[in-house]
Amino acid sequence: MKNSVTPFNSYHVFLLILVSTQWLFFNTAVHAKSPSKVKYSVQRLENTKMRESLVLPYAFSTDDLGLVVGVGAMASGLYQKQMTLGGTVYGGEETKGLGAGLWNYRVFNSKRFFFSAIGMMGEFPLLRAYSALPEKYTPAPRPGSNDSSFDDFIQASGSSNWWEVSLEYVLPWGDAKEQSMARYQLAGGLLKNDIERADWNPLVSGTSIIIARQFNRYQQYINEEGELSGAVHALELGMLYDNTDFPANPSRGSSQYIAYSYNPEWLESKEQWDFVEMEVSKYFSLGKSSFAKQNIIALNAWLGYSPSWEVIYDEAGNNQVINNAPFLEGATLGGMYRLRGFRQNRFHDKAVVYATAEYRMTLDYNPTENVRWLRFLNLDWFQTVLYVEGGRVSPTFHRDTLFSDWKSDVGVSLRALTAGIVVRLDFTRSKEGTSTWLMVGHPF
């Protein structure tokens, strides 16, 4: 078994980020943390049309998927200036999929209700789950637990489908007291009017949003030992407070998100479970330097707990988990957003704690600025990032357990703002290998 976590081969250059943005956006947006965002429109001084659009072919090769080619498209500001539409289709020798999404559509003739829907379906030659087969007792440590082995997983070809719908309501206080949407003017990808944020007070500053979300996941693994289905049909109710200066690329302020998720035993979901979580982020601007027009310290922490999670034992002391979220939901770590140096959903348990710090430097130098054939990308800046992460999953919510024996990693990232979207290429190193994640948006 190769001890590596390398979704993208090392020879891919950063230009691949730009031409594969759309596929990644639809393939990973469902995992974005948090699921609610401030509603806003952007006017780039370099583009007075108030619309942004891209149609891009892409191709990449990974150890798990082989060679994949496809095309993606997005457009914002077509019908409503905050609304975005997009879609993608891709395929390879054994990989195929398609996806579509609608984001931030204002509904009910209201200025405060916003509807979003996104979905994707695909077939993949290689899927991996750090999980035991259902209804089977296993010896400790359980696959996916904090002390579990890197080689203790189920791997097979299969399908991975997901879709979700959400309705958000922007509360009429703070910065949204008169208008539910924020408006930003950018010059060179930075705020034209950089205004100091007020202190933390939801009634005076920032934006507060209530979100109701129904989300569905389905992954199926079939091999000679049996079948594992990661089926989810859950409901989430959450609240976001965001007091940052620019949500797409914060340099000041903070944000907090708290939510409760519940999955009844219905449709393909075989377990009834719930999950409570809280996420906080804080940003500090260090001003300019001789080589960077922005220097930012970004901090993030996440805490989660599943009250329904229960462990039962047989006569030999082997264990089985019941009333739990499957391996791809709930208290999970590893992958695209949290503990990026580990496999996707590498760890999962009853409780979770996570923390990270990033040093983000928005560079003065833009090597594509005078490259005529790249102007359609609307690439405003490049950013280099240094970061460290730590956290663990735990069978209890006890402090002494949660804050001992953490898993950790360190990494560097190259990011860009293109057509109003932050795109990132993260290189992360952990004790279980080196990962390369090609993603859309900051991790927080």
BELMO-V259182 format. One line per field, one symbol per residue. ss: DSSP state (h for helix, s for strand, l for the rest). phi: phi as a letter, one per 40 degrees, with the letter a starting at -180 (. if undefined). A space follows every 50 residues. Layout:
ss = ???
phi = ???
This chain:
ss = llllslllllllllhhhhhlhhhhhhhhhhhllllllllsssssllslll lssssssssssslllssssssssssslllllllssssssssslllsssss ssssssllllllsssssssssssssssssllllllllsllllllllllll lllssssssssssssssssslllhhhlllllssssssllsslllllllll llllllsssssssssssssssssllssssllsssssssssssllllllll llssssssssssslllllllllsssssssssssssllllllsssssssss sssssllllsssslllllssssllllllllssslllllllllllllsssl sssssssssssssllllllllhhhhhhlssssssssssssssssllllhh hhllllssssssssssssllssssssssssllssssssssllll
phi = .ccabbcbccccccdcdccbdcdccccbcccdbccbbccabbbcccaccg bbaabbcaaabbccbgcbbaabaaabgcbbcccbbaaaaaaacbbaaaaa abbgccbffbcbcbbbaaaababbcabbbcacccfbcbccccdgccbccc ccabbacibabaaababbbcccagccccbcbcbbbbbggbdcbccccccc adcbbgbbbbbbbbbbbabbbbaccibbbccbbbbbbabbbbbccadcac bagaabbbabbbbccafcccbcaaabaabbbabbcbgcacbbcabbbbba aabaabccdabbbcccgcbacbfbccdbbgcbbhhcbbfccbddfcbaac babaaabbbbbccccbccdbcccbcccfccabbbbbabbaiabacbccdc ccbbfccaabababbabbfgbcbbbbbbbbcbhbbbbbbbgcca
